[in-house]
């Protein structure tokens, strides 16, 4: 048996009818399309936890072949309804401000627009302040609001903003008024660090993240993650990651979710700030080089297929994906039983797997007869002699 790259296997692409959710497939008749490759995410299920721009991210993943599950983990409290923001804005206006930290483009822009709607002269008040942008989107919002951005970090992180301010680059912080626009996260390290340096810090909660009004989708997602029924989960904000873990905790599934996301289920965060709650929970994650939706989608494309090696089985090539297999370049969707058996056999190609061991892999359990039936259906679906019976011992993938 040898392993080859995924691109070496694709010679034709098949289309098949998809079931309602990951693992809920039945074998289907497929018709190859000569000269095309299966999309890179075909056969994988990817969850989107974003509240904002979820359709945009979902479309990027769908175009690459993924089955997309939408489960918003958070929602934004409307600015116009947020009395806390009005109070914070009036506090900022009470005295001149020396420094302003804009952490997000949508948040800073929303703050200026809300103040304008309330007839509060925020922009004029901030003209005399040094306005720092955490990243390019915040910088764009500063300029779009008619203000001048003074500095922004290369890393787009709050930690680098704090380091810059503590370095003395903006002068002594003792007794200076600093307004920090929050983005759903209270930013305790940044705020505490500035206060410890003697600054008078005014926190501005421009928008707050809370649980979605309909928690059913995120609850279902938690259960699906725990059972390994999704291949990757994407996060575009730290509050979404925190919210998902909070829901999992409430369902008594936090340990199962952490275990699953430390193994088969890949966590993909848009950046290190978003990944922080996952890091704190002991969940490994991957992040693109730039905190953008397009880069996030490309990261999923790069990371998911590489976790499933392409196997050389005699004259055939095979890659076992989430709910399907790519055999000689053709994408074949399988029912849960046959898929579970194939996944076990693919863990060690050429090695015999006993029927008793395969029983444990079947969804809902079963017995030796259930394994035999799953193998029969698997062979019929594959249509190639790659699953061998070893008499009185079990089954193996032919190499």
Secondary structure, DSSP 4 states (H G I P E B T S, - for coil): -EEE-HHHH-SEEEE----SSTT-------EEEET-PPPTTTT-EEEE--STTHHHHHHHHHTTTPEEEE----EEPPGGG-HHHHHHHHHHHTS--SEEEE--HHHHHHHHHHHHHTT--HHHHHTTSEEEESSHHHHHHHHHTT--EEEE-SS--HHHHHHHHHTTTT---TT-EEEEEE-SS--HHHHHHHHHTT-EEEEEE---EE--S--HHHHHHHHHHHTT--SEEEESSHHHHHHHHHHHHHTT-HHHHHHHHTTTSEEEESSHHHHHHHHHTT---EE-SS-SHHHHHHHHHHHHHHTSPEEEETTEEEEE-SSEEEETTEEEE--HHHHHHHHHHHHTTTS-B-HHHHHTTSTT---HHHHHHHHHHHHHHH-SS-EEEETTTEEEE--
